[in-house]
Amino acid sequence: MNSPCELQDLAALLRSRIALVAISSHDEKGVQQLLCELVRHASRPLFKWSLTEGLARLDTPMPAQRLHAQPADALGHIRAVQEPGIYMLADLHPFLDDPLHVRLLKDIALDERHTLVLVSHDVDVPAELDKFCARIRLALPDAAELEQIVREEARQWSQHSGAQVKTSPRALQLLVRNLQGLPRIDVRRLARNAMADDGAITASDLPAVTEAKYRLLGRNGVLQFEYDSVQPDQVAGFSRLKQWLGTRRAFFLGEADAPGGQRPKGVLLLGVQGCGKSLAARSVAGSWGVPLLRFDAGALYDKYIGESERNLREALATAEVMAPCVLWIDEIEKGMATGEGDQGTSRRILGTLLTWMSEQRAGVFLVATANDIQVLPPELVRKGRFDEVFFVDLPGPEARAQTLCIHLRRHGAQPEQFDLDALVQRSDGFSGAEIEQAVVSAYYAAHARDQPLNTALLQDELAATRPLSVLMAEPVAQLRLWARSRAVPCD
């Protein structure tokens, strides 16, 4: 089962007799089924070529012609065939750097008799063939298609075992929800695994499916699922941000009608290093109860032209299928700052992201963090890209007290047994990360002296620490001055 749009797009290309169609997909079997479905109403035969099997006809049962297994032989044969046909070429991409193969493909394209469908995980068409080629990227399956795939796998399991797969509407719904964001080939494998042992789909199958799914999501290194969610009470301060998120929760989750149908789109968290921007980003997903996807901008770039843009498109498409979710881009300036010497890759990456931010309606809330907003392009931070730009400043007295309590409890200590007022006063100018490290260091010192953690040890560690606000006083002061009239304080 494929979406009507995909069927219509590919059918239109086949009717137009375009010479080359490049389909990027890991699901070769699904593409083959799609083509078989389309040629039922076409007047042209359908063939498939692979290096291992040679040429074989798909629309009628015929044996593979192994004499045409080599790419040059197969392309030469296709060029010589007079009857127009559709040829699915599986994994031809390693041979597209051979001038002979490129010339044969161009001869076939110029002849305009046949349609060649190039299918691979990624098809990089040579420049000589670009004008003859149309590209299609199959969308990830939606909830309806996911359920159809699970039911198909259940029917096949029943035919093989002679017993019906046992499940409930609720368990089926949860499985479908947990399979969102994966390509069809992975969905089929995980669905089979869920019913393999006991012939049933139950809630007990979901943890294994979810764990496998998140491993698959992170295999390209760009998009990773974050298992550790953070609840708002685990984050000190950020009272204004928490209130802002609370007023928009129902609109984002679809529990209330958003004005103009526009859900909240995202926020940019700018601030001093170590003051909790990443922790706050994690807490957005925790407070709304939705998945958190971390976008690694450093893993986005590839040495091959076009691969970086493809990585971004695939990551954004996966996030949309996972919706509602939070997409977290940490230190966005490291991945989206444009500059010289990258052959325009950064500019294309930025353009793709900006277009997506403006047009996506799937329910993906973007949370970006930045330490240096001045290196970001103006078109990214202008009003309308993000719903709001929040400034994360050095924590005030109340936030420092909350931070101390959180980390003291984490190490088994009772905050009531410490002189919090003195510690808060001594930690003036410290970031949340620096306060955390002071507690950790004091805990080590207490263990070395074989005594419990106390106020004196904490004060010693705070006194021995030179916070970033001292070491980098001028840049921190400049950043705080810039944000005073340009961003909304988090507290």
VEXRO-563623 format. One record per residue (C-alpha): residue in one letter; x, y, z; residue number from 1. Coordinates in Angstrom, 3 decimals. Example, Ala and Ser with C-alpha at 12.3 -4.5 7.8 and 13.67 -1.06 7.14 Angstrom:
<"A"; <12.300; -4.500; 7.800>; 1>,
<"S"; <13.670; -1.060; 7.140>; 2>,
This chain:
<"M"; <0.000; 0.000; 0.000>; 1>,
<"N"; <1.354; 3.447; -0.939>; 2>,
<"S"; <-0.037; 6.938; -0.612>; 3>,
<"P"; <-2.295; 8.183; -3.442>; 4>,
<"C"; <0.112; 11.069; -4.093>; 5>,
<"E"; <3.020; 8.715; -4.711>; 6>,
<"L"; <0.912; 6.567; -7.042>; 7>,
<"Q"; <-0.298; 9.613; -8.950>; 8>,
<"D"; <3.172; 11.156; -9.240>; 9>,
<"L"; <4.809; 8.003; -10.524>; 10>,
<"A"; <1.886; 7.194; -12.810>; 11>,
<"A"; <2.126; 10.659; -14.336>; 12>,
<"L"; <5.845; 10.193; -14.977>; 13>,
<"L"; <5.270; 6.828; -16.643>; 14>,
<"R"; <2.492; 8.252; -18.826>; 15>,
<"S"; <4.697; 11.149; -19.875>; 16>,
<"R"; <7.290; 8.659; -21.184>; 17>,
<"I"; <10.092; 10.388; -19.308>; 18>,
<"A"; <13.324; 8.505; -19.942>; 19>,
<"L"; <14.822; 8.237; -16.441>; 20>,
<"V"; <13.117; 8.115; -13.048>; 21>,
<"A"; <15.342; 7.984; -9.942>; 22>,
<"I"; <13.694; 6.620; -6.794>; 23>,
<"S"; <15.652; 6.838; -3.541>; 24>,
<"S"; <14.386; 4.149; -1.195>; 25>,
<"H"; <15.658; 1.304; 0.952>; 26>,
<"D"; <12.435; -0.575; 0.230>; 27>,
<"E"; <13.216; -2.140; -3.145>; 28>,
<"K"; <10.436; -4.675; -2.721>; 29>,
<"G"; <7.902; -1.927; -2.052>; 30>,
<"V"; <8.978; 0.001; -5.149>; 31>,
<"Q"; <8.663; -3.178; -7.216>; 32>,
<"Q"; <5.116; -3.736; -5.920>; 33>,
<"L"; <4.279; -0.116; -6.706>; 34>,
<"L"; <5.486; -0.467; -10.301>; 35>,
<"C"; <3.632; -3.768; -10.748>; 36>,
<"E"; <0.453; -2.086; -9.551>; 37>,
<"L"; <0.877; 0.777; -12.015>; 38>,
<"V"; <1.683; -1.291; -15.123>; 39>,
<"R"; <-1.556; -3.246; -14.812>; 40>,
<"H"; <-3.187; -0.341; -16.609>; 41>,
<"A"; <-0.239; 0.453; -18.868>; 42>,
<"S"; <0.438; -0.828; -22.343>; 43>,
<"R"; <4.132; -1.441; -21.735>; 44>,
<"P"; <5.825; -4.505; -20.203>; 45>,
<"L"; <7.748; -4.226; -16.925>; 46>,
<"F"; <11.219; -5.685; -16.428>; 47>,
<"K"; <13.661; -5.728; -13.533>; 48>,
<"W"; <17.454; -5.850; -13.656>; 49>,
<"S"; <19.893; -6.631; -10.870>; 50>,
<"L"; <23.544; -7.611; -10.929>; 51>,
<"T"; <22.772; -10.982; -9.339>; 52>,
<"E"; <19.709; -11.968; -11.373>; 53>,
<"G"; <20.054; -10.184; -14.692>; 54>,
<"L"; <16.893; -9.183; -16.561>; 55>,
<"A"; <13.522; -10.643; -15.666>; 56>,
<"R"; <9.995; -9.733; -16.664>; 57>,
<"L"; <7.731; -8.798; -13.767>; 58>,
<"D"; <4.279; -8.354; -15.298>; 59>,
<"T"; <4.248; -11.935; -16.662>; 60>,
<"P"; <6.148; -14.953; -15.284>; 61>,
<"M"; <9.397; -15.340; -17.218>; 62>,
<"P"; <12.814; -16.621; -16.106>; 63>,
<"A"; <15.665; -14.186; -15.570>; 64>,
<"Q"; <18.086; -13.856; -18.462>; 65>,
<"R"; <21.417; -14.212; -16.697>; 66>,
<"L"; <23.234; -13.417; -19.955>; 67>,
<"H"; <22.300; -9.796; -19.320>; 68>,
<"A"; <23.566; -9.648; -15.721>; 69>,
<"Q"; <26.418; -7.218; -16.443>; 70>,
<"P"; <25.312; -3.565; -16.638>; 71>,
<"A"; <26.759; -2.962; -20.111>; 72>,
<"D"; <25.096; -6.104; -21.497>; 73>,
<"A"; <21.730; -5.242; -19.948>; 74>,
<"L"; <21.787; -1.617; -21.119>; 75>,
<"G"; <22.908; -2.640; -24.578>; 76>,
<"H"; <20.054; -5.143; -24.785>; 77>,
<"I"; <17.505; -2.544; -23.630>; 78>,
<"R"; <18.772; -0.078; -26.220>; 79>,
<"A"; <18.310; -2.684; -28.956>; 80>,
<"V"; <14.752; -3.680; -27.945>; 81>,
<"Q"; <12.199; -2.058; -30.234>; 82>,
<"E"; <9.060; -2.604; -28.155>; 83>,
<"P"; <8.706; 0.195; -25.548>; 84>,
<"G"; <9.080; -1.025; -21.980>; 85>,
<"I"; <9.590; -0.021; -18.377>; 86>,
<"Y"; <12.818; -1.253; -16.783>; 87>,
<"M"; <13.451; -1.196; -13.040>; 88>,
<"L"; <17.230; -1.103; -12.498>; 89>,
<"A"; <18.084; -2.089; -8.928>; 90>,
<"D"; <21.317; -0.741; -7.431>; 91>,
<"L"; <22.855; 0.537; -10.632>; 92>,
<"H"; <24.396; 3.478; -8.753>; 93>,
<"P"; <27.912; 1.954; -8.265>; 94>,
<"F"; <28.238; 1.698; -12.051>; 95>,
<"L"; <27.223; 5.268; -12.896>; 96>,
<"D"; <30.817; 6.486; -12.876>; 97>,
<"D"; <31.624; 4.354; -15.932>; 98>,
<"P"; <31.552; 6.438; -19.171>; 99>,
<"L"; <30.250; 3.443; -21.146>; 100>,
<"H"; <27.250; 2.989; -18.840>; 101>,
<"V"; <26.503; 6.712; -18.851>; 102>,
<"R"; <26.614; 6.789; -22.663>; 103>,
<"L"; <24.320; 3.763; -22.943>; 104>,
<"L"; <21.839; 5.393; -20.557>; 105>,
<"K"; <21.965; 8.593; -22.577>; 106>,
<"D"; <21.397; 6.666; -25.836>; 107>,
<"I"; <18.304; 5.039; -24.323>; 108>,
<"A"; <17.072; 8.396; -23.040>; 109>,
<"L"; <17.561; 10.093; -26.413>; 110>,
<"D"; <15.694; 7.280; -28.167>; 111>,
<"E"; <12.600; 8.017; -25.949>; 112>,
<"R"; <11.193; 4.488; -26.253>; 113>,
<"H"; <11.806; 3.133; -22.791>; 114>,
<"T"; <11.486; 4.346; -19.211>; 115>,
<"L"; <14.311; 3.351; -16.883>; 116>,
<"V"; <13.502; 3.439; -13.160>; 117>,
<"L"; <16.709; 3.617; -11.120>; 118>,
<"V"; <16.098; 2.286; -7.601>; 119>,
<"S"; <18.625; 2.489; -4.773>; 120>,
<"H"; <19.052; 3.841; -1.262>; 121>,
<"D"; <20.375; 6.973; -2.944>; 122>,
<"V"; <20.733; 7.642; -6.655>; 123>,
<"D"; <23.297; 10.240; -7.707>; 124>,
<"V"; <22.607; 10.783; -11.400>; 125>,
<"P"; <25.587; 12.062; -13.457>; 126>,
<"A"; <25.330; 15.597; -14.797>; 127>,
<"E"; <25.100; 14.324; -18.397>; 128>,
<"L"; <21.819; 12.575; -17.556>; 129>,
<"D"; <20.326; 15.191; -15.283>; 130>,
<"K"; <18.100; 16.828; -17.902>; 131>,
<"F"; <16.509; 13.459; -18.773>; 132>,
<"C"; <15.804; 12.485; -15.157>; 133>,
<"A"; <12.963; 13.003; -12.687>; 134>,
<"R"; <13.464; 12.205; -9.012>; 135>,
<"I"; <11.022; 10.713; -6.531>; 136>,
<"R"; <11.579; 10.127; -2.831>; 137>,
<"L"; <9.001; 7.818; -1.317>; 138>,
<"A"; <7.372; 9.271; 1.776>; 139>,
<"L"; <7.428; 7.354; 5.034>; 140>,
<"P"; <4.208; 5.424; 5.691>; 141>,
<"D"; <1.443; 7.184; 7.606>; 142>,
<"A"; <-0.701; 5.610; 10.325>; 143>,
<"A"; <-3.217; 4.087; 7.881>; 144>,
<"E"; <-0.500; 2.433; 5.817>; 145>,
<"L"; <1.307; 1.241; 8.942>; 146>,
<"E"; <-1.837; -0.507; 10.142>; 147>,
<"Q"; <-2.300; -2.067; 6.702>; 148>,
<"I"; <1.278; -3.403; 6.774>; 149>,
<"V"; <0.817; -4.880; 10.264>; 150>,
<"R"; <-2.410; -6.580; 9.160>; 151>,
<"E"; <-0.698; -7.987; 6.063>; 152>,
<"E"; <2.096; -9.422; 8.176>; 153>,
<"A"; <-0.470; -10.880; 10.585>; 154>,
<"R"; <-2.286; -12.592; 7.686>; 155>,
<"Q"; <0.973; -14.065; 6.408>; 156>,
<"W"; <1.852; -15.303; 9.896>; 157>,
<"S"; <-1.596; -16.880; 10.212>; 158>,
<"Q"; <-1.268; -18.624; 6.834>; 159>,
<"H"; <2.107; -20.023; 7.825>; 160>,
<"S"; <1.182; -21.103; 11.359>; 161>,
<"G"; <-2.472; -22.003; 10.866>; 162>,
<"A"; <-3.560; -19.830; 13.823>; 163>,
<"Q"; <-4.928; -16.323; 14.090>; 164>,
<"V"; <-2.792; -13.558; 15.545>; 165>,
<"K"; <-4.268; -12.420; 18.835>; 166>,
<"T"; <-4.450; -8.727; 19.593>; 167>,
<"S"; <-6.747; -5.931; 20.691>; 168>,
<"P"; <-7.617; -2.603; 19.047>; 169>,
<"R"; <-5.654; -0.772; 21.741>; 170>,
<"A"; <-2.525; -2.931; 21.345>; 171>,
<"L"; <-2.697; -2.586; 17.562>; 172>,
<"Q"; <-3.045; 1.183; 17.857>; 173>,
<"L"; <-0.043; 1.395; 20.204>; 174>,
<"L"; <2.081; -0.752; 17.898>; 175>,
<"V"; <1.208; 1.426; 14.912>; 176>,
<"R"; <2.085; 4.545; 16.896>; 177>,
<"N"; <5.444; 3.038; 17.897>; 178>,
<"L"; <6.260; 2.163; 14.280>; 179>,
<"Q"; <5.832; 5.720; 13.013>; 180>,
<"G"; <8.917; 7.256; 11.468>; 181>,
<"L"; <10.336; 4.052; 9.966>; 182>,
<"P"; <10.546; 2.960; 6.312>; 183>,
<"R"; <8.320; 0.124; 5.147>; 184>,
<"I"; <11.001; -2.541; 5.140>; 185>,
<"D"; <11.784; -1.911; 8.829>; 186>,
<"V"; <8.090; -1.724; 9.723>; 187>,
<"R"; <7.505; -5.189; 8.258>; 188>,
<"R"; <10.463; -6.683; 10.112>; 189>,
<"L"; <9.488; -5.208; 13.487>; 190>,
<"A"; <5.842; -6.202; 13.003>; 191>,
<"R"; <6.928; -9.784; 12.313>; 192>,
<"N"; <9.145; -9.744; 15.391>; 193>,
<"A"; <6.267; -8.526; 17.567>; 194>,
<"M"; <4.123; -11.571; 16.731>; 195>,
<"A"; <6.855; -14.156; 16.164>; 196>,
<"D"; <7.157; -15.723; 19.619>; 197>,
<"D"; <3.583; -16.045; 20.825>; 198>,
<"G"; <1.407; -15.206; 17.811>; 199>,
<"A"; <0.013; -12.155; 19.580>; 200>,
<"I"; <0.419; -8.386; 19.560>; 201>,
<"T"; <0.269; -7.129; 23.129>; 202>,
<"A"; <1.545; -4.242; 25.196>; 203>,
<"S"; <4.484; -6.411; 26.284>; 204>,
<"D"; <5.823; -6.306; 22.701>; 205>,
<"L"; <6.058; -2.518; 22.626>; 206>,
<"P"; <9.307; -1.935; 24.604>; 207>,
<"A"; <11.303; -4.194; 22.269>; 208>,
<"V"; <9.718; -2.582; 19.201>; 209>,
<"T"; <10.398; 0.903; 20.538>; 210>,
<"E"; <14.015; 0.125; 21.400>; 211>,
<"A"; <14.650; -1.361; 17.945>; 212>,
<"K"; <12.950; 1.609; 16.318>; 213>,
<"Y"; <15.116; 4.163; 18.070>; 214>,
<"R"; <18.270; 2.246; 17.136>; 215>,
<"L"; <17.119; 2.373; 13.517>; 216>,
<"L"; <16.333; 6.083; 13.732>; 217>,
<"G"; <19.838; 6.842; 14.936>; 218>,
<"R"; <21.735; 4.738; 12.434>; 219>,
<"N"; <22.589; 7.667; 10.139>; 220>,
<"G"; <23.852; 9.717; 13.094>; 221>,
<"V"; <21.810; 12.839; 12.260>; 222>,
<"L"; <18.612; 12.188; 14.216>; 223>,
<"Q"; <18.602; 10.431; 17.568>; 224>,
<"F"; <15.847; 9.641; 19.997>; 225>,
<"E"; <16.497; 10.898; 23.514>; 226>,
<"Y"; <15.404; 8.312; 26.062>; 227>,
<"D"; <15.889; 10.488; 29.143>; 228>,
<"S"; <12.999; 12.893; 29.438>; 229>,
<"V"; <13.196; 15.759; 31.905>; 230>,
<"Q"; <10.222; 16.999; 33.877>; 231>,
<"P"; <9.810; 20.727; 34.560>; 232>,
<"D"; <10.366; 20.292; 38.306>; 233>,
<"Q"; <13.846; 18.928; 37.533>; 234>,
<"V"; <14.814; 22.262; 35.977>; 235>,
<"A"; <15.631; 25.163; 38.272>; 236>,
<"G"; <14.294; 28.561; 37.255>; 237>,
<"F"; <12.923; 29.180; 33.754>; 238>,
<"S"; <9.607; 30.322; 35.265>; 239>,
<"R"; <8.659; 32.523; 32.291>; 240>,
<"L"; <9.509; 29.799; 29.762>; 241>,
<"K"; <7.530; 27.210; 31.751>; 242>,
<"Q"; <4.518; 29.525; 31.838>; 243>,
<"W"; <4.836; 30.191; 28.090>; 244>,
<"L"; <4.917; 26.466; 27.336>; 245>,
<"G"; <2.002; 25.798; 29.666>; 246>,
<"T"; <-0.281; 28.231; 27.842>; 247>,
<"R"; <0.504; 26.596; 24.477>; 248>,
<"R"; <0.451; 22.922; 25.425>; 249>,
<"A"; <-3.192; 22.290; 24.521>; 250>,
<"F"; <-2.830; 24.044; 21.159>; 251>,
<"F"; <0.261; 22.041; 20.223>; 252>,
<"L"; <-1.264; 18.698; 21.179>; 253>,
<"G"; <-4.477; 19.476; 19.301>; 254>,
<"E"; <-6.598; 19.574; 22.449>; 255>,
<"A"; <-7.651; 23.126; 21.523>; 256>,
<"D"; <-8.111; 24.814; 18.166>; 257>,
<"A"; <-5.045; 26.893; 17.373>; 258>,
<"P"; <-5.689; 30.383; 15.958>; 259>,
<"G"; <-5.677; 30.151; 12.175>; 260>,
<"G"; <-4.859; 26.460; 12.483>; 261>,
<"Q"; <-1.256; 27.403; 13.294>; 262>,
<"R"; <0.270; 25.284; 16.054>; 263>,
<"P"; <3.200; 26.618; 18.073>; 264>,
<"K"; <6.311; 26.216; 15.907>; 265>,
<"G"; <9.291; 26.549; 18.215>; 266>,
<"V"; <11.610; 28.630; 20.353>; 267>,
<"L"; <15.242; 29.685; 20.242>; 268>,
<"L"; <17.077; 29.520; 23.569>; 269>,
<"L"; <20.026; 31.880; 23.577>; 270>,
<"G"; <22.251; 32.297; 26.579>; 271>,
<"V"; <25.399; 31.904; 28.597>; 272>,
<"Q"; <27.063; 28.509; 28.400>; 273>,
<"G"; <26.205; 26.092; 31.175>; 274>,
<"C"; <23.014; 27.861; 32.248>; 275>,
<"G"; <20.617; 25.043; 31.363>; 276>,
<"K"; <19.579; 25.588; 27.747>; 277>,
<"S"; <19.920; 21.898; 26.858>; 278>,
<"L"; <18.141; 20.840; 30.024>; 279>,
<"A"; <15.317; 23.256; 29.252>; 280>,
<"A"; <15.048; 21.831; 25.728>; 281>,
<"R"; <14.657; 18.343; 27.172>; 282>,
<"S"; <12.014; 19.572; 29.582>; 283>,
<"V"; <9.775; 20.826; 26.748>; 284>,
<"A"; <9.187; 17.240; 25.628>; 285>,
<"G"; <8.811; 16.081; 29.223>; 286>,
<"S"; <6.231; 18.718; 30.108>; 287>,
<"W"; <4.174; 18.042; 26.975>; 288>,
<"G"; <4.571; 14.259; 27.117>; 289>,
<"V"; <5.829; 13.860; 23.534>; 290>,
<"P"; <8.955; 12.222; 22.046>; 291>,
<"L"; <12.198; 14.168; 21.955>; 292>,
<"L"; <14.363; 13.912; 18.837>; 293>,
<"R"; <17.856; 15.350; 18.942>; 294>,
<"F"; <19.216; 16.712; 15.675>; 295>,
<"D"; <23.000; 16.486; 15.476>; 296>,
<"A"; <24.027; 19.338; 13.187>; 297>,
<"G"; <27.641; 18.199; 13.274>; 298>,
<"A"; <26.731; 14.853; 11.658>; 299>,
<"L"; <24.705; 16.561; 8.952>; 300>,
<"Y"; <27.528; 17.485; 6.625>; 301>,
<"D"; <28.926; 14.997; 4.141>; 302>,
<"K"; <31.906; 15.277; 1.803>; 303>,
<"Y"; <29.793; 14.334; -1.214>; 304>,
<"I"; <27.796; 17.067; -2.926>; 305>,
<"G"; <24.080; 16.783; -2.218>; 306>,
<"E"; <24.427; 14.296; 0.653>; 307>,
<"S"; <24.171; 16.964; 3.371>; 308>,
<"E"; <20.898; 18.284; 1.968>; 309>,
<"R"; <19.575; 14.729; 1.667>; 310>,
<"N"; <20.492; 14.030; 5.305>; 311>,
<"L"; <18.552; 17.115; 6.378>; 312>,
<"R"; <15.473; 16.256; 4.294>; 313>,
<"E"; <15.393; 12.703; 5.638>; 314>,
<"A"; <15.751; 13.889; 9.228>; 315>,
<"L"; <12.938; 16.440; 8.870>; 316>,
<"A"; <10.692; 13.898; 7.136>; 317>,
<"T"; <11.257; 11.447; 9.988>; 318>,
<"A"; <10.445; 14.124; 12.560>; 319>,
<"E"; <7.171; 14.910; 10.758>; 320>,
<"V"; <6.094; 11.278; 10.847>; 321>,
<"M"; <6.924; 11.170; 14.577>; 322>,
<"A"; <4.675; 14.184; 15.251>; 323>,
<"P"; <3.652; 15.404; 17.704>; 324>,
<"C"; <7.225; 15.621; 18.903>; 325>,
<"V"; <9.963; 18.051; 19.905>; 326>,
<"L"; <12.933; 18.444; 17.561>; 327>,
<"W"; <15.956; 19.713; 19.460>; 328>,
<"I"; <18.892; 21.306; 17.615>; 329>,
<"D"; <21.672; 21.894; 20.120>; 330>,
<"E"; <24.145; 24.713; 19.376>; 331>,
<"I"; <22.455; 25.527; 16.100>; 332>,
<"E"; <25.114; 28.091; 15.207>; 333>,
<"K"; <27.639; 25.280; 14.622>; 334>,
<"G"; <25.514; 23.723; 11.896>; 335>,
<"M"; <23.622; 26.620; 10.338>; 336>,
<"A"; <26.176; 29.446; 10.299>; 337>,
<"T"; <26.929; 30.260; 6.669>; 338>,
<"G"; <30.433; 30.949; 5.465>; 339>,
<"E"; <32.917; 30.772; 2.639>; 340>,
<"G"; <34.651; 27.681; 1.336>; 341>,
<"D"; <31.811; 25.146; 1.579>; 342>,
<"Q"; <30.634; 25.368; -2.067>; 343>,
<"G"; <27.344; 26.862; -0.885>; 344>,
<"T"; <26.364; 23.810; 1.180>; 345>,
<"S"; <25.629; 25.841; 4.327>; 346>,
<"R"; <23.452; 28.238; 2.345>; 347>,
<"R"; <21.475; 25.362; 0.792>; 348>,
<"I"; <21.115; 23.675; 4.174>; 349>,
<"L"; <19.847; 26.915; 5.670>; 350>,
<"G"; <17.396; 27.447; 2.820>; 351>,
<"T"; <15.987; 23.945; 3.220>; 352>,
<"L"; <15.544; 24.413; 6.968>; 353>,
<"L"; <13.927; 27.847; 6.599>; 354>,
<"T"; <11.455; 26.551; 4.032>; 355>,
<"W"; <10.545; 23.663; 6.293>; 356>,
<"M"; <10.133; 25.936; 9.316>; 357>,
<"S"; <7.726; 28.133; 7.353>; 358>,
<"E"; <5.670; 25.367; 5.759>; 359>,
<"Q"; <5.557; 22.383; 8.108>; 360>,
<"R"; <2.204; 21.814; 9.810>; 361>,
<"A"; <2.798; 18.300; 11.093>; 362>,
<"G"; <3.175; 19.174; 14.770>; 363>,
<"V"; <6.957; 19.301; 15.170>; 364>,
<"F"; <8.031; 21.816; 17.812>; 365>,
<"L"; <11.545; 23.056; 17.121>; 366>,
<"V"; <13.737; 23.925; 20.108>; 367>,
<"A"; <17.112; 25.370; 19.107>; 368>,
<"T"; <19.842; 26.420; 21.496>; 369>,
<"A"; <22.658; 28.859; 20.733>; 370>,
<"N"; <25.599; 30.358; 22.588>; 371>,
<"D"; <26.552; 32.961; 19.999>; 372>,
<"I"; <23.632; 34.468; 18.129>; 373>,
<"Q"; <25.833; 36.911; 16.216>; 374>,
<"V"; <27.142; 34.172; 13.894>; 375>,
<"L"; <23.629; 33.076; 12.972>; 376>,
<"P"; <22.185; 34.430; 9.713>; 377>,
<"P"; <19.540; 37.135; 10.266>; 378>,
<"E"; <16.906; 35.253; 8.265>; 379>,
<"L"; <16.988; 32.431; 10.809>; 380>,
<"V"; <16.378; 34.546; 13.901>; 381>,
<"R"; <13.932; 37.097; 12.536>; 382>,
<"K"; <10.440; 37.211; 14.028>; 383>,
<"G"; <8.223; 34.538; 12.534>; 384>,
<"R"; <10.824; 31.811; 12.199>; 385>,
<"F"; <10.546; 31.007; 15.902>; 386>,
<"D"; <7.572; 31.868; 18.048>; 387>,
<"E"; <9.894; 33.440; 20.591>; 388>,
<"V"; <13.577; 34.000; 21.378>; 389>,
<"F"; <14.326; 33.433; 25.060>; 390>,
<"F"; <17.483; 34.535; 26.813>; 391>,
<"V"; <18.921; 32.146; 29.405>; 392>,
<"D"; <20.862; 34.323; 31.819>; 393>,
<"L"; <23.005; 33.414; 34.797>; 394>,
<"P"; <20.653; 32.062; 37.476>; 395>,
<"G"; <19.357; 34.442; 40.098>; 396>,
<"P"; <19.248; 33.706; 43.837>; 397>,
<"E"; <16.024; 31.662; 43.712>; 398>,
<"A"; <17.182; 29.605; 40.733>; 399>,
<"R"; <20.574; 28.974; 42.394>; 400>,
<"A"; <18.808; 27.753; 45.530>; 401>,
<"Q"; <16.655; 25.392; 43.459>; 402>,
<"T"; <19.747; 24.135; 41.605>; 403>,
<"L"; <21.552; 23.404; 44.857>; 404>,
<"C"; <18.543; 21.512; 46.222>; 405>,
<"I"; <18.181; 19.419; 43.072>; 406>,
<"H"; <21.825; 18.323; 43.034>; 407>,
<"L"; <22.073; 17.801; 46.787>; 408>,
<"R"; <19.084; 15.451; 46.689>; 409>,
<"R"; <20.642; 13.682; 43.703>; 410>,
<"H"; <23.611; 12.806; 45.929>; 411>,
<"G"; <21.480; 11.619; 48.823>; 412>,
<"A"; <21.783; 14.773; 50.930>; 413>,
<"Q"; <18.992; 16.740; 52.585>; 414>,
<"P"; <19.005; 20.444; 51.558>; 415>,
<"E"; <17.475; 21.399; 54.928>; 416>,
<"Q"; <20.756; 20.410; 56.597>; 417>,
<"F"; <22.743; 23.023; 54.633>; 418>,
<"D"; <23.037; 26.783; 54.951>; 419>,
<"L"; <21.421; 27.509; 51.595>; 420>,
<"D"; <21.463; 31.281; 52.069>; 421>,
<"A"; <25.243; 31.283; 52.470>; 422>,
<"L"; <25.714; 28.925; 49.513>; 423>,
<"V"; <23.444; 31.013; 47.314>; 424>,
<"Q"; <25.357; 34.152; 48.187>; 425>,
<"R"; <28.715; 32.414; 47.577>; 426>,
<"S"; <27.600; 31.083; 44.162>; 427>,
<"D"; <26.683; 34.477; 42.757>; 428>,
<"G"; <27.776; 34.607; 39.106>; 429>,
<"F"; <27.834; 30.808; 38.769>; 430>,
<"S"; <26.002; 28.943; 36.048>; 431>,
<"G"; <23.869; 25.911; 36.807>; 432>,
<"A"; <26.550; 23.584; 35.411>; 433>,
<"E"; <29.203; 25.189; 37.629>; 434>,
<"I"; <27.016; 24.790; 40.717>; 435>,
<"E"; <26.443; 21.130; 39.803>; 436>,
<"Q"; <30.176; 20.541; 39.420>; 437>,
<"A"; <30.861; 22.213; 42.759>; 438>,
<"V"; <28.432; 19.803; 44.461>; 439>,
<"V"; <30.087; 16.837; 42.727>; 440>,
<"S"; <33.582; 18.001; 43.733>; 441>,
<"A"; <32.456; 18.560; 47.322>; 442>,
<"Y"; <30.981; 15.064; 47.382>; 443>,
<"Y"; <34.345; 13.624; 46.256>; 444>,
<"A"; <36.124; 15.639; 48.946>; 445>,
<"A"; <33.689; 14.427; 51.600>; 446>,
<"H"; <34.212; 10.827; 50.559>; 447>,
<"A"; <37.998; 11.223; 50.647>; 448>,
<"R"; <37.808; 12.632; 54.206>; 449>,
<"D"; <35.291; 9.974; 55.243>; 450>,
<"Q"; <32.778; 12.558; 56.376>; 451>,
<"P"; <29.304; 13.586; 55.207>; 452>,
<"L"; <28.808; 16.336; 52.682>; 453>,
<"N"; <28.361; 19.681; 54.471>; 454>,
<"T"; <28.138; 23.427; 53.893>; 455>,
<"A"; <31.822; 24.081; 54.597>; 456>,
<"L"; <32.983; 21.652; 51.903>; 457>,
<"L"; <30.605; 23.184; 49.405>; 458>,
<"Q"; <31.780; 26.694; 50.240>; 459>,
<"D"; <35.401; 25.607; 49.766>; 460>,
<"E"; <34.652; 24.210; 46.323>; 461>,
<"L"; <32.706; 27.310; 45.303>; 462>,
<"A"; <35.553; 29.528; 46.501>; 463>,
<"A"; <38.074; 27.505; 44.473>; 464>,
<"T"; <36.047; 27.827; 41.273>; 465>,
<"R"; <36.459; 30.684; 38.824>; 466>,
<"P"; <33.120; 30.814; 37.006>; 467>,
<"L"; <32.780; 31.593; 33.314>; 468>,
<"S"; <31.301; 34.968; 34.192>; 469>,
<"V"; <34.766; 35.839; 35.579>; 470>,
<"L"; <36.989; 34.017; 33.095>; 471>,
<"M"; <35.043; 35.371; 30.109>; 472>,
<"A"; <33.644; 38.496; 31.727>; 473>,
<"E"; <33.695; 40.722; 28.628>; 474>,
<"P"; <31.939; 38.307; 26.168>; 475>,
<"V"; <29.361; 37.343; 28.803>; 476>,
<"A"; <28.645; 40.990; 29.574>; 477>,
<"Q"; <28.348; 41.780; 25.871>; 478>,
<"L"; <25.908; 38.901; 25.343>; 479>,
<"R"; <23.774; 39.970; 28.305>; 480>,
<"L"; <23.715; 43.543; 27.032>; 481>,
<"W"; <22.680; 42.407; 23.540>; 482>,
<"A"; <19.836; 40.258; 24.861>; 483>,
<"R"; <18.475; 42.839; 27.297>; 484>,
<"S"; <16.307; 44.555; 24.676>; 485>,
<"R"; <16.118; 41.825; 22.030>; 486>,
<"A"; <15.036; 38.625; 23.797>; 487>,
<"V"; <12.562; 37.523; 26.447>; 488>,
<"P"; <14.158; 36.549; 29.769>; 489>,
<"C"; <13.502; 32.950; 30.819>; 490>,
<"D"; <13.058; 34.087; 34.420>; 491>,
